[in-house]
């Protein structure tokens, strides 16, 4: 009597970490060499100010007056102060300044605006924020805005003796959130723990 053969057990192949390492290395080399193949951005087309300190808005107002660029303030001071600063003190016309209050933190400073900027065909913005916030803002911004082809040039504002240096964990945590947002359209803030503010 012949019995039917039982299910054949196949040995599970262990996935090698080398494939992932090779992929990461290739991606890293591609990113590092982007200066050779990525088209140079046009001259700056606008100023993006991240709220959180009125000194940032003062710097942006002076910059806009000198360069004639439009300004978007994300999550900044109250409208009364902002209108006084930009329009009355610096003499900018109302159409040159846009106040946007959708942002709740550094990530949403970019995610709330980036598609509007792309629709407006912005490819290069000056990024104004405090010097102690710039590293994290630039990391998040280059991931989020970079995914839409928007180049950011930093314009750090001195915070003097009010500087509060940010740890790498906070920076890379927000960088991870930005990458997940680009891939999924979702902010994993609730899963990743408390997020950094402005």
KEZARO-501374 format. One record per residue (C-alpha): z, y, x; residue in one letter; residue number from 1. Coordinates in nm, 4 decimals, always signed. Last residue first. Layout:
BEGIN
+----------+----------+----------+-----+-----+
:       pz :       py :       px : res :   n :
+----------+----------+----------+-----+-----+
:        Z :        Y :        X :   a : NUM :
...
+----------+----------+----------+-----+-----+
***
This chain:
BEGIN
+----------+----------+----------+-----+-----+
:       pz :       py :       px : res :   n :
+----------+----------+----------+-----+-----+
:  +1.7508 :  +7.5067 :  +0.8592 :   x : 198 :
:  +1.9479 :  +7.2096 :  +0.7390 :   x : 197 :
:  +1.9779 :  +6.8711 :  +0.8984 :   x : 196 :
:  +1.9591 :  +6.5696 :  +0.6757 :   x : 195 :
:  +2.2446 :  +6.3624 :  +0.5479 :   x : 194 :
:  +2.1794 :  +5.9909 :  +0.5579 :   x : 193 :
:  +1.8480 :  +5.8114 :  +0.6137 :   x : 192 :
:  +1.8303 :  +5.6462 :  +0.2748 :   x : 191 :
:  +1.8763 :  +5.9616 :  +0.0665 :   x : 190 :
:  +1.6501 :  +6.1621 :  +0.2941 :   x : 189 :
:  +1.3671 :  +5.9121 :  +0.2656 :   x : 188 :
:  +1.1178 :  +6.1793 :  +0.1687 :   x : 187 :
:  +0.8119 :  +6.0263 :  +0.0088 :   x : 186 :
:  +0.4383 :  +6.0878 :  +0.0519 :   x : 185 :
:  +0.4101 :  +5.7419 :  +0.2066 :   x : 184 :
:  +0.2586 :  +5.7753 :  +0.5547 :   x : 183 :
:  +0.3041 :  +6.1511 :  +0.6049 :   x : 182 :
:  +0.6501 :  +6.1386 :  +0.4461 :   x : 181 :
:  +0.7509 :  +5.8468 :  +0.6684 :   x : 180 :
:  +0.6432 :  +6.0441 :  +0.9768 :   x : 179 :
:  +0.8400 :  +6.3497 :  +0.8616 :   x : 178 :
:  +1.1537 :  +6.1418 :  +0.7954 :   x : 177 :
:  +1.1214 :  +5.9954 :  +1.1438 :   x : 176 :
:  +1.0944 :  +6.3427 :  +1.2966 :   x : 175 :
:  +1.3974 :  +6.4504 :  +1.0921 :   x : 174 :
:  +1.6003 :  +6.1682 :  +1.2443 :   x : 173 :
:  +1.4478 :  +6.2413 :  +1.5856 :   x : 172 :
:  +1.5792 :  +6.5967 :  +1.5810 :   x : 171 :
:  +1.9214 :  +6.5134 :  +1.4365 :   x : 170 :
:  +1.9702 :  +6.2291 :  +1.6839 :   x : 169 :
:  +1.8526 :  +6.4468 :  +1.9715 :   x : 168 :
:  +2.1412 :  +6.6866 :  +1.9124 :   x : 167 :
:  +2.0966 :  +7.0441 :  +1.7996 :   x : 166 :
:  +2.2197 :  +7.3390 :  +2.0055 :   x : 165 :
:  +2.4132 :  +7.5939 :  +1.7984 :   x : 164 :
:  +2.3085 :  +7.9405 :  +1.9101 :   x : 163 :
:  +2.5157 :  +8.2307 :  +1.7709 :   x : 162 :
:  +2.5753 :  +8.3729 :  +2.1218 :   x : 161 :
:  +2.2106 :  +8.4720 :  +2.1439 :   x : 160 :
:  +1.9930 :  +8.3388 :  +1.8583 :   x : 159 :
:  +1.6670 :  +8.4401 :  +2.0233 :   x : 158 :
:  +1.3662 :  +8.3990 :  +1.7961 :   x : 157 :
:  +1.1167 :  +8.1326 :  +1.9019 :   x : 156 :
:  +0.7456 :  +8.1897 :  +1.8321 :   x : 155 :
:  +0.5980 :  +7.8384 :  +1.8419 :   x : 154 :
:  +0.2251 :  +7.7778 :  +1.7979 :   x : 153 :
:  +0.1395 :  +7.5344 :  +1.5192 :   x : 152 :
:  -0.1965 :  +7.3606 :  +1.4677 :   x : 151 :
:  -0.2990 :  +7.2517 :  +1.1181 :   x : 150 :
:  -0.5221 :  +6.9434 :  +1.0846 :   x : 149 :
:  -0.3497 :  +6.8128 :  +0.7723 :   x : 148 :
:  -0.1523 :  +6.5416 :  +0.9564 :   x : 147 :
:  -0.0725 :  +6.8100 :  +1.2158 :   x : 146 :
:  +0.1111 :  +7.0057 :  +0.9461 :   x : 145 :
:  +0.3469 :  +6.7130 :  +0.8833 :   x : 144 :
:  +0.3812 :  +6.5700 :  +1.2360 :   x : 143 :
:  +0.3510 :  +6.8998 :  +1.4220 :   x : 142 :
:  +0.5877 :  +7.0617 :  +1.1766 :   x : 141 :
:  +0.8604 :  +6.7996 :  +1.2124 :   x : 140 :
:  +0.8531 :  +6.8142 :  +1.5936 :   x : 139 :
:  +0.8168 :  +7.1935 :  +1.5933 :   x : 138 :
:  +1.1081 :  +7.2411 :  +1.3549 :   x : 137 :
:  +1.3281 :  +7.0092 :  +1.5612 :   x : 136 :
:  +1.2499 :  +7.1839 :  +1.8900 :   x : 135 :
:  +1.2595 :  +7.5321 :  +1.7316 :   x : 134 :
:  +1.6060 :  +7.5231 :  +1.5755 :   x : 133 :
:  +1.8030 :  +7.6542 :  +1.8744 :   x : 132 :
:  +1.5314 :  +7.9155 :  +1.9405 :   x : 131 :
:  +1.5477 :  +8.0445 :  +1.5845 :   x : 130 :
:  +1.2323 :  +8.0170 :  +1.3735 :   x : 129 :
:  +0.8793 :  +8.1575 :  +1.3641 :   x : 128 :
:  +0.5787 :  +7.9226 :  +1.3636 :   x : 127 :
:  +0.2458 :  +8.0958 :  +1.4306 :   x : 126 :
:  -0.0184 :  +7.9201 :  +1.2239 :   x : 125 :
:  -0.3544 :  +7.7599 :  +1.3090 :   x : 124 :
:  -0.5923 :  +7.5636 :  +1.0880 :   x : 123 :
:  -0.5467 :  +7.7409 :  +0.7550 :   x : 122 :
:  -0.8272 :  +7.6558 :  +0.5157 :   x : 121 :
:  -0.6426 :  +7.7972 :  +0.2089 :   x : 120 :
:  -0.6472 :  +7.4449 :  +0.0667 :   x : 119 :
:  -0.4866 :  +7.3258 :  +0.3908 :   x : 118 :
:  -0.2159 :  +7.5881 :  +0.3590 :   x : 117 :
:  -0.1410 :  +7.4868 :  +0.0006 :   x : 116 :
:  -0.1254 :  +7.1226 :  +0.1143 :   x : 115 :
:  +0.1264 :  +7.2114 :  +0.3865 :   x : 114 :
:  +0.3571 :  +7.4237 :  +0.1763 :   x : 113 :
:  +0.6275 :  +7.2057 :  +0.0184 :   x : 112 :
:  +0.5999 :  +6.9440 :  +0.2959 :   x : 111 :
:  +0.6561 :  +7.2028 :  +0.5701 :   x : 110 :
:  +0.9778 :  +7.3812 :  +0.4756 :   x : 109 :
:  +1.0560 :  +7.0500 :  +0.3002 :   x : 108 :
:  +1.1240 :  +6.8883 :  +0.6367 :   x : 107 :
:  +1.3434 :  +7.1736 :  +0.7599 :   x : 106 :
:  +1.5635 :  +7.1839 :  +0.4499 :   x : 105 :
:  +1.5652 :  +7.2734 :  +0.0799 :   x : 104 :
:  +1.2184 :  +7.4285 :  +0.0578 :   x : 103 :
:  +1.0765 :  +7.5506 :  -0.2764 :   x : 102 :
:  +1.1664 :  +7.9179 :  -0.2244 :   x : 101 :
:  +0.8325 :  +8.0640 :  -0.1170 :   x : 100 :
:  +0.7910 :  +8.4323 :  -0.0411 :   x :  99 :
:  +0.4356 :  +8.5469 :  +0.0335 :   x :  98 :
:  +0.3646 :  +8.8604 :  +0.2355 :   x :  97 :
:  +0.0264 :  +9.0239 :  +0.3047 :   x :  96 :
:  -0.0478 :  +9.0875 :  -0.0653 :   x :  95 :
:  +0.2567 :  +9.3157 :  -0.0863 :   x :  94 :
:  +0.1157 :  +9.5599 :  +0.1731 :   x :  93 :
:  +0.3156 :  +9.5746 :  +0.4968 :   x :  92 :
:  +0.4995 :  +9.9012 :  +0.5655 :   x :  91 :
:  +0.7492 :  +9.7541 :  +0.8128 :   x :  90 :
:  +1.0649 :  +9.8974 :  +0.6504 :   x :  89 :
:  +0.9387 :  +9.9314 :  +0.2946 :   x :  88 :
:  +0.7100 :  +9.6298 :  +0.2582 :   x :  87 :
:  +0.8417 :  +9.3600 :  +0.4903 :   x :  86 :
:  +1.2124 :  +9.4439 :  +0.5060 :   x :  85 :
:  +1.2580 :  +9.5889 :  +0.1559 :   x :  84 :
:  +1.0593 :  +9.3072 :  -0.0040 :   x :  83 :
:  +1.2616 :  +9.0471 :  +0.1896 :   x :  82 :
:  +1.5944 :  +9.2093 :  +0.0969 :   x :  81 :
:  +1.5125 :  +9.2122 :  -0.2743 :   x :  80 :
:  +1.3553 :  +8.8643 :  -0.2660 :   x :  79 :
:  +1.6702 :  +8.6946 :  -0.1315 :   x :  78 :
:  +1.6493 :  +8.5601 :  +0.2228 :   x :  77 :
:  +1.4194 :  +8.2777 :  +0.3306 :   x :  76 :
:  +1.3274 :  +7.9337 :  +0.2031 :   x :  75 :
:  +0.9743 :  +7.9442 :  +0.3433 :   x :  74 :
:  +0.8479 :  +8.2904 :  +0.4345 :   x :  73 :
:  +0.4679 :  +8.3060 :  +0.4407 :   x :  72 :
:  +0.3181 :  +8.5951 :  +0.6372 :   x :  71 :
:  -0.0375 :  +8.7298 :  +0.6508 :   x :  70 :
:  -0.1574 :  +8.8501 :  +0.9917 :   x :  69 :
:  -0.2149 :  +9.2142 :  +1.0882 :   x :  68 :
:  -0.1173 :  +9.1503 :  +1.4504 :   x :  67 :
:  +0.1383 :  +9.4232 :  +1.5158 :   x :  66 :
:  +0.2715 :  +9.4547 :  +1.1583 :   x :  65 :
:  +0.2795 :  +9.0773 :  +1.1196 :   x :  64 :
:  +0.4755 :  +9.0406 :  +1.4445 :   x :  63 :
:  +0.7279 :  +9.3060 :  +1.3363 :   x :  62 :
:  +0.7750 :  +9.1309 :  +1.0003 :   x :  61 :
:  +0.8001 :  +8.7899 :  +1.1700 :   x :  60 :
:  +1.0749 :  +8.9102 :  +1.4046 :   x :  59 :
:  +1.2702 :  +9.0639 :  +1.1142 :   x :  58 :
:  +1.2251 :  +8.7428 :  +0.9126 :   x :  57 :
:  +1.3621 :  +8.5300 :  +1.1951 :   x :  56 :
:  +1.6582 :  +8.7681 :  +1.2383 :   x :  55 :
:  +1.7285 :  +8.7112 :  +0.8669 :   x :  54 :
:  +1.8491 :  +8.3593 :  +0.9493 :   x :  53 :
:  +1.7941 :  +8.0399 :  +0.7501 :   x :  52 :
:  +1.4348 :  +8.0723 :  +0.6428 :   x :  51 :
:  +1.1416 :  +7.9200 :  +0.8311 :   x :  50 :
:  +0.8709 :  +8.1787 :  +0.8919 :   x :  49 :
:  +0.5019 :  +8.0809 :  +0.8908 :   x :  48 :
:  +0.2707 :  +8.3469 :  +1.0347 :   x :  47 :
:  -0.1016 :  +8.3345 :  +0.9597 :   x :  46 :
:  -0.4530 :  +8.2850 :  +1.0969 :   x :  45 :
:  -0.3769 :  +8.2267 :  +1.4651 :   x :  44 :
:  -0.6949 :  +8.2138 :  +1.6742 :   x :  43 :
:  -0.9049 :  +7.9003 :  +1.6122 :   x :  42 :
:  -0.7687 :  +7.5648 :  +1.7234 :   x :  41 :
:  -0.9302 :  +7.3839 :  +2.0167 :   x :  40 :
:  -1.1180 :  +7.0711 :  +1.9091 :   x :  39 :
:  -0.9402 :  +6.7464 :  +1.9984 :   x :  38 :
:  -1.1347 :  +6.5505 :  +2.2665 :   x :  37 :
:  -0.9943 :  +6.6471 :  +2.6049 :   x :  36 :
:  -0.6640 :  +6.7971 :  +2.4848 :   x :  35 :
:  -0.6081 :  +6.4811 :  +2.2794 :   x :  34 :
:  -0.5455 :  +6.2787 :  +2.5967 :   x :  33 :
:  -0.1722 :  +6.2500 :  +2.5363 :   x :  32 :
:  -0.2253 :  +6.1382 :  +2.1755 :   x :  31 :
:  -0.4807 :  +5.8712 :  +2.2707 :   x :  30 :
:  -0.2527 :  +5.7500 :  +2.5487 :   x :  29 :
:  +0.0390 :  +5.7245 :  +2.3049 :   x :  28 :
:  -0.1697 :  +5.5387 :  +2.0471 :   x :  27 :
:  -0.2870 :  +5.2922 :  +2.3117 :   x :  26 :
:  +0.0685 :  +5.2451 :  +2.4362 :   x :  25 :
:  +0.1987 :  +5.1913 :  +2.0813 :   x :  24 :
:  -0.0746 :  +4.9364 :  +2.0081 :   x :  23 :
:  -0.0102 :  +4.7543 :  +2.3359 :   x :  22 :
:  +0.3644 :  +4.7418 :  +2.2615 :   x :  21 :
:  +0.2956 :  +4.6075 :  +1.9117 :   x :  20 :
:  +0.0713 :  +4.3353 :  +2.0476 :   x :  19 :
:  +0.3202 :  +4.2587 :  +2.3246 :   x :  18 :
:  +0.6027 :  +4.1871 :  +2.0794 :   x :  17 :
:  +0.4630 :  +3.8359 :  +2.0335 :   x :  16 :
:  +0.4898 :  +3.6836 :  +1.6915 :   x :  15 :
:  +0.6437 :  +3.3447 :  +1.7130 :   x :  14 :
:  +0.4096 :  +3.0922 :  +1.5741 :   x :  13 :
:  +0.5529 :  +2.8780 :  +1.3042 :   x :  12 :
:  +0.5003 :  +2.5128 :  +1.3723 :   x :  11 :
:  +0.3078 :  +2.3496 :  +1.1015 :   x :  10 :
:  +0.4637 :  +2.0869 :  +0.8866 :   x :   9 :
:  +0.2078 :  +1.8692 :  +0.7154 :   x :   8 :
:  +0.2968 :  +1.8024 :  +0.3573 :   x :   7 :
:  +0.3414 :  +1.4362 :  +0.2886 :   x :   6 :
:  +0.0640 :  +1.1836 :  +0.3339 :   x :   5 :
:  -0.0124 :  +0.9780 :  +0.0319 :   x :   4 :
:  +0.1309 :  +0.6311 :  +0.0571 :   x :   3 :
:  -0.0991 :  +0.3437 :  +0.1304 :   x :   2 :
:  +0.0000 :  +0.0000 :  +0.0000 :   x :   1 :
+----------+----------+----------+-----+-----+
***
